[in-house]
Amino acid sequence: MPEPVPSATPTSERSAQPAPWWSFGMVWFMLSGPALVVVAGFATLAICIKYPDVELHETPAVVVTRAPAANPPAQSATWQPGEAATISGH
């Protein structure tokens, strides 16, 4: 019966080698965030292509000017030039 051939590396050195990167769950957890963002970007692009925004054509606002009032609002006795006047005139 032939003797078993000794391997080039001892058994203790073979078990000391680190596991490959894809065998760790934390790697997949860290890669899942950016991967989800890319998928969401493509989903948003598909929605934008399928349902484009409707182009709105608004008419310009018409400015209505009124004639000055015949009787301006009465000012209080304490009113000073430069004060902001309110709608009620106080």
HELIX and SHEET records of a PDB file:
HELIX    1   1 THR A   11  SER A   15  1                                   5    
HELIX    2   2 TRP A   21  SER A   23  5                                   3    
HELIX    3   3 GLY A   25  LYS A   50  1                                  26    
END                                                                             
